[in-house]
Amino acid sequence: MNTSLSVRSVARALEDVADGLSRVRIWHMLAWQEIRQRYRRSILGPFWLTISTGCLVAGMGPLYSKLLNQPLGVYFTYIAVGFVLWQLIAGLISDCCQSFINAEGFINQMKLPLTLHVARVVWKNALMFAHNSVIVFAVLVFSPPPFDAALLTSIAGLAVLLFNALWVGLLLGMLSARFRDIPQFINSLLQVGLFLTPILWKVEMLGDWRWFAIANPVYHFMEVIRSPLMGDGVTAQSWMAVGIITVVGWVVTLGVFAKFRARIPFWI
């Protein structure tokens, strides 16, 4: 009996995920509406975030290349891509904590798959990343990488990152709905994570301490996207780490989601 209930719960959880992801028109509309609402009456809209990121990169790139004794052209590309990717990852993690809390009205009044609200958050951040990618393209014009098939792995890496953001959104969304201190705790970690992740510095600079960066999951997701844009190949170690995180993350999240999915409306 318990096994039957367990199988039924997992089946319903998988159905929720499949149904939520299939409703592309709805989560695209909700994501775009949220962006428009945020930048209402603004002439430049989301490009204000692009401008602020561009100013940050333009100011810190030359300074830190001098401080760290790095070639300006290569380092400028490294830091530009790193900052844009970090804003995407940090935005995804932070917003995913609020994926169910901010959707309280929809969850309590409309019968929609819960995964749809996570897909909305992920897609909203993907759209914001599309605006910020203007900075990456601008930098690559002055320091272009070799144009070969390896560049396509950067697109694959971005797709894998967004796919992982879905299980992160489900897991953090549930935890944050149940424990309201989680979002504040995560945001505090993100502030520190900016300096603990290879964005301003490179892994090679750590010497014997390079394991510190390799132990950081965010580093591997950044590497599968950034390395091809820098003209470097992605190591098998990074792809393996990303693959393990993807499989383990989805398995654990689906188990938790299957068990507590029905309680989410009561938690929020």
Secondary structure, 3 states (H helix, E strand, C coil): CHHHHHHHHHHHHHHHHHHHHHCHHHHHHHHHHHHHHHCCCCCCCCHHHHHHHHHHHHHHHHHHHHHCCCCHHHHHHHHHHHHHHHHHHHHHHHHHCCCCCCCHHHHHHCCCCHHHHHHHHHHHHHHHHHHHHHHHHHHHHHCCCCCCHHHHHHHHHHHHHHHHHHHHHHHHHHHHHHCCCHHHHHHHHHHHHHHHCCCCCCHHHHHHHCHHHHCCHHHHHHHHHHHHHCCCCCCHHHHHHHHHHHHHHHHHHHHHHHHHHHHHHHHC
